[in-house]
Amino acid sequence: MPTHDHSSEGVYSGSPSTPGDARTACWQTPHKKGLSTQTYNRSQMLPVFVVNNFGQFNHLILRMLRDLDIGARMIANTMPPDEVASGCRGLVLGGGPDLSRAGNAGAYLDLGLPALGICLGLHIIATRFGGTVGRGRSGGYGPVEVEIMEQDEILKGYPPRITVWASHADEVTGLPDDAVRLAESSICANEAIAIPDLQIYGLQWHPEVSHTENGRLVYENFDRVSREYGIS
């Protein structure tokens, strides 16, 4: 277990009674070797919410985030959107059986938070912003070689081709107008997409499973994106 150095513990300088303090209050962290301080927006200190859409790998997403020392919490997809908005700095929309089980997950995408959709999470993103989802040519889980066409923020650090673990029972068949295609494979044209202006990303594959090549990098990239959220 990593040890926590309490000498660098942040000092909260906001006021709980201040309206909107979950986004606007600051923390000051003393510099260990000097008198300077580093100021953090309150949103940087909040956890990432993993939205449980009833997928079999959602618990692995949570475990990977925690293994990477990324503060994270699993929530039901029935949580009211206003509670989600005030409680986290970013969202991972987990997988699940189909769009009928997505609950409020689509509404969470209207909150202005950075979001990463995995499998069904990608489909929720696509349909929320005007794209389409249909049956894939290859159902069931298995290895897929993916070609990364554009890295954007979420795929930074990856080589041009990687092997991933994915199901293609359903897949994105039409992109939203503002979406960019990031990756494709021989069996699926939209393996990864981004809506860059909204800091919203979606992957057909599961980075959290051991069969996916360097899957942790996706979550490290999303952690960076969500930590930068709200910084002026």
Secondary structure, DSSP 8 states (H G I E B T S, - for coil): -----GGG--EE-S-TTSTTHHHH-EEEEE-TTSS-EEEEEGGGGS-EEEEE-S-TTHHHHHHHHHHTT--EEEEETTS-HHHHHHH-SEEEE---S-GGG-TTHHHHTTS---EEEETHHHHHHHHHTT-EEEEEEEEEEEEEEEEES--TTTTTT--SEEEEEEEEEEEEEE--TT-EEEEEESS-S-SEEEEGGGTEEEESB-TTSTTSTTTHHHHHHHHHHHHSTT--
